[in-house]
């Protein structure tokens, strides 16, 4: 079975380097979700996960760029978010993806919790180079 690669229908990007960039970022994500007719529940899951990832990018990666894309795969339409930072990287992704693991003073639910909110989740990181997290929330997913 071959997996189809989503087709990008619309691209947008936003720089997030300060806490004051978070609200406009969240608004932009919501605009795109509304544009494709995503349900309020899925919008909430998307924005909750996106907020967690953008705050991680600020806290651990010194900010970065988020690409917001409307994507299509077959009959499905969704929002793909790509978070890219040039921070210190994550030494052990498996450990970072474990519920309860934290390097800060949080509950350690950020990355694994976000993965559960999304339909697709991918993280790559290289120490000293940076981290990229790509998520997709499908309109009906």
C-alpha positions in Angstrom: 0.0 0.0 0.0 1.4 3.4 -0.9 0.7 6.4 1.2 -0.3 9.5 -0.6 1.6 12.7 0.1 -0.6 15.6 0.9 -1.0 18.3 -1.8 -0.4 21.9 -0.5 -3.3 24.2 -1.4 -2.2 27.3 0.5 1.0 28.3 2.3 1.6 30.9 5.0 4.4 31.4 7.5 4.9 33.4 10.7 8.0 34.2 12.6 7.7 33.5 16.4 10.6 34.9 18.4 8.7 36.6 21.3 5.8 35.8 23.6 3.9 38.6 21.8 4.0 36.6 18.6 1.9 33.8 20.0 -1.5 35.4 19.9 -1.2 36.5 16.2 0.1 33.0 15.4 -2.9 31.3 17.1 -5.3 33.7 15.3 -3.7 32.8 11.9 -4.0 29.1 12.6 -7.7 29.5 13.5 -8.4 31.6 10.3 -7.0 28.7 8.2 -9.0 26.1 10.2 -12.2 28.1 9.7 -11.5 28.6 6.0 -11.6 24.8 5.4 -14.7 24.3 7.6 -13.0 22.4 10.4 -15.3 21.6 13.3 -15.0 23.6 16.5 -13.7 20.5 18.4 -11.0 19.9 15.9 -10.1 23.6 15.8 -9.7 23.4 19.6 -7.4 20.4 19.3 -5.4 22.0 16.6 -4.9 25.3 18.4 -4.2 23.6 21.7 -1.5 21.5 20.1 -0.1 24.4 18.1 0.1 26.6 21.2 2.1 23.9 23.1 4.5 23.5 20.2 5.0 27.2 19.7 5.6 27.7 23.4 8.2 24.9 23.3 9.8 26.5 20.3 10.1 29.8 22.2 11.2 28.2 25.5 13.7 25.6 24.2 14.5 26.7 20.7 14.8 30.5 21.0 11.9 30.9 18.6 11.7 30.1 15.0 9.4 30.0 11.9 6.1 28.2 11.6 4.7 27.3 8.2 1.0 27.0 8.1 -0.4 25.0 5.1 -3.8 23.9 4.0 -3.2 20.4 2.6 -5.3 17.9 0.8 -5.0 14.1 0.5 -7.7 12.4 -1.5 -11.0 13.7 -0.1 -9.4 14.9 3.2 -8.4 18.5 3.8 -6.4 19.6 6.8 -3.9 22.0 8.3 -0.2 21.1 8.4 2.0 23.1 10.8 5.8 22.9 10.5 7.7 24.4 13.5 11.4 25.0 12.7 13.9 26.3 15.2 17.7 26.6 15.3 17.9 25.9 19.0 20.1 23.4 20.8 18.1 20.4 19.6 16.7 17.5 21.6 19.3 14.9 22.6 16.8 12.0 23.1 13.6 12.3 21.2 12.2 9.0 22.6 12.7 10.3 26.1 11.1 13.7 25.2 8.1 11.8 23.8 7.5 10.0 27.1 4.6 11.2 29.3 5.9 12.8 32.4 9.4 13.6 31.1 10.3 17.3 31.4 13.4 19.4 31.4 11.5 22.3 32.8 9.0 22.7 35.7 6.0 21.4 33.7 4.0 18.3 33.9 5.8 16.8 30.9 2.7 16.3 28.7 3.6 18.8 25.9 5.0 16.6 23.1 3.2 13.4 23.8 0.0 15.3 24.5 0.2 17.2 21.3 0.8 14.0 19.4 -2.5 12.7 20.8 -4.3 15.8 19.6 -3.1 15.6 16.1 -3.7 13.0 13.3 -0.1 13.1 12.2 3.0 14.0 14.2 6.7 13.9 13.2 9.7 15.3 15.0 13.3 15.5 13.9 16.1 17.1 15.9 19.8 17.4 15.8 21.8 18.6 18.8 23.4 21.9 18.0 21.4 22.4 14.8 17.7 22.6 15.8 14.3 20.9 15.8 11.5 20.5 13.3 8.1 19.3 14.4 5.5 18.7 11.7 1.8 18.0 12.6 -1.4 17.6 10.6 -4.9 17.9 11.8 -7.4 16.7 9.3 -10.7 18.5 9.0 -12.7 15.4 9.8 -10.0 13.6 11.9 
